């Protein structure tokens, strides 16, 4: 790429930055927050990769992440981890000088490496992760682009831009924020949860799968779809022949971190248990497969070859999962001597050897041709003719059993003229119409020599013309009886023995028809084999659909091929409907796309595709809402604020999809969380807080039995723990104990009061005492009473403000914060 093609941001940085001690030479690349330049450290003339924070990423968050990368990597001294030479800030420009690695990254070099080399690279990265893990660091962005391949053979892990320490409690990434590369992110990282070093093991497991299979295990039309697959899809199987690695993949890609390798060292140990001989054999086998045109890939929509065959050979529905039996993948047979083609070739060689022998005998007997011809007709020809008929019959039966499992298309024989006239013309020859090919060859050679000796020899010309018609008749008859090998032999013999001027046009027409039929037969045979092996639409050119479409390009009216294509289309349509019924829309969409490669105008597939795409879009939108709800839940915003809380978002999902299990589970979790909050507030006797939460919860979860129970408990506990005055005594005389009995008071200037109380504040509590005349409807005294204990008793004396308390009805009351705790009526009588 020329300098003119670099991004403007990179050019601006290179043009204005001048770091003391460094000379910038070129742009190596641009990452998420920085530009990397090739530079020379002037003091020692060393090439370095100079990483400079981009001007549009100089906020505090990116700056802290940039500096944190420098601190982390500088503390990790390992041959498979990038080395930091220097880092700092110059005139507001953050820079980091690191080891320059000449070479490509694993993503760019992947197609040039064999599996043995790829596995060796992954082992080195596992060593680096094991070292970093023991140091307490997580990389969090393991992917092929961050694995550099040094010219000295080392694999080097780089880009620690989002790495962090396990000891960090406050990182740059809050819970609920997803950081990483979706194709390689662990389930817990996808959900934005806290991660540890086992997340890196998951990501390296994805890299291993891709290195072995050539593609990532989880893919989809969007980042959200990929994330959903990481969270919910089963672990895919490696292509056939890689079974030795499947247990390692299963452990690395476990959804539960507790079920993975607990250290990268354990992962490395598992890889080391696979011998290099096994890996060499695997590479050799796949190289042979590639050369042979085989391209095995992991199981796709349907993994059982019997299921595929059943789906194509019958019009019934596919069997249920319980009826399917998993079969081992068939290995490619490299022994060509056991093939039917090889056996037929042997039989043909023996037949040709016999023909050569007969030609030699014919040459030796040329001078005695009249005598030998008579002996041939009488004794030899019938025996050889019988032998050839038996041999041909056996070959035809075997060929038909192998090549024609289904009825083969009939190519109509060429119009070869009136057969009666042809028979009459041939009858003029010495040989009858049913003469064998060896006798015809002998006559051809004899007449050719006669014609060479005398170019005007009319008899020789007539005989050669009649022999040509004999070839036309025999070739047409062989084609009509489906003896294609015999027809090919007649055509080849005619072309080899007859002069070019005597090759009839009708024979050329038959040759073209035979070529078309042989091509159709070859395509149909391969299509049948691909259907049996499950290769319906892939690999790209070696599949059943490609072969059947090739047949139709030769003969558009060939209904058998068209019917097979329709069956394949119906199979994918049925498969898509099954996935739709099982709530697997992405798998359904994959089946639809495969079906449309067969018939792009299939109405059912197009309508189903539109429906499935709407479902996927809804799922992605709902998944986005669920992720927001989980983030709100983690932030403690469960029911408040009313709009935007976790409960509000879960209900929003259920309004669109009432049976969404994730939203239902989220609501139950939210209700459980709120109930525990209320119970905690009641236990701590924080009744106002409990009452506030309870009120909001009852509004969000109406009809909840569990909340009703908590509500009843709240009322009971609040009542039992409310401030109370349990006893009040009024007297006109001083009393020693509050246990004295209440009696009628006499006229007196002084009234003595006493009361017992409980559940007041441990600190000073201000109570309000009121004394009023009921008879005169007049307030006499209102005063504050200070109580300094939570439970106890209090005695006070009340002096009439003017004179004495006259006879009549009176009421005394004590309240707290305008709430009456107790009131009592008493009477004063005249003495």
PEVEN-V559670 format. One line per field, one symbol per residue. ss: DSSP state (h for helix, s for strand, l for the rest). phi: phi as a letter, one per 20 degrees, with the letter a starting at -180 (. if undefined). Layout:
ss=???
phi=???
//
This chain:
ss=llhhhllhhhhhhhhhlllllssssssssslllssssssssllllsssssssslhhhllhhhhhhhhhhhhhhhllllllsllsssssssllssssssslllllshhhhhhhllhhhhhhhhhhhhhhhhhhhhllsslllllhhhssslllllsssllllllssllllllllllllllllhhhllhhhhllllllhhhhhhhhhhhhhhhhhlllllllllhhhhhhhhhhllllllllllhhhhhhhhhhllllhhhllllhhhhhhhhhlllhhhhhhhhhhhhhhhhlllllllllllllhhhhhhhhhlllllllhhhllllllllllllhhhlhhhhhhhhhhhhhhhhhhhhhhhhhllllhhhhhhhhhhhhhhhhhhhhhhhhhhhhhhhhhhhlllllllllllllllhhhhhhhhhlllllllllhhhhhhhhhhhhhhhhhllllhhhhhhhhhhhhhhhhhhhhhhhlllhhhhhhhhhhhhhhllhhhllhhhhhhhhhhhhhhhhhhhhhhhhhhhhhllllllllllhhhhhhhhhhhllllhhhhhhhhhhhhhhhhhhhhhhhlllhhhhhhhhhhhhhhllllhhhhhhhhhhhhhhhhhhhhhhhhhhhhhhhhlllllllllllhhhhhhhhhhhllllhhhhhhhhhhhhhhhhhhhhhhhlllhhhhhhhhhhhhhhllllhhhhhhhhhhhhhhhhlllsssssssslllllllllllllsslslsssssssssllllllsssssssssllllssssssssssllllsssssssslllllsllsssssssssllsssssssssssll
phi=.fffefffffffffedecegncdfdaeercdfbbdddecdfffcmefcedecfffeceffffffffffffffffeddbfdcgeeeabrcclndecbecgedfpdefffegfedeffffffffffffffffffffenddfmbfagfededffenfececlefdfbefefecefdefoeecqdgfdefgfffemefccfffffgffffffgfffenbffccafbffffffffecffffefggndgfefgfffffeffegfeefebfffgffffffefffffffffffffffffenebfcfgdfcddfffffffeecdeffffffeedfdfffefeeeffeffffffffffffffffffffffffffeffdfffffffgfedfgfffgffffffffffffffffeecfdgefeeffffdnfffffffffffffeffefefffffffffffffffffbgeffffffffffffffffffffffffemefffffffffffffdffgfdffffffffffffffffffffffffffffffenefcbfgdebffffffffffecfeffffffffffffffffffffffffelcfffffffffffffecfdfffffffffffffffffffffffffffffffffeneeccfgeofgfffffffffebfdffffffffffffffffffffffffemefffffffffffffecfmffffffffffgffffffdfgbdebcccbecfcecfefefcfedgbecdddbbdbbmeffefdedddccceffelbfecbbeddddcfcrcccbddeffccceefqeccdcccclmdfeabbebcddff
//
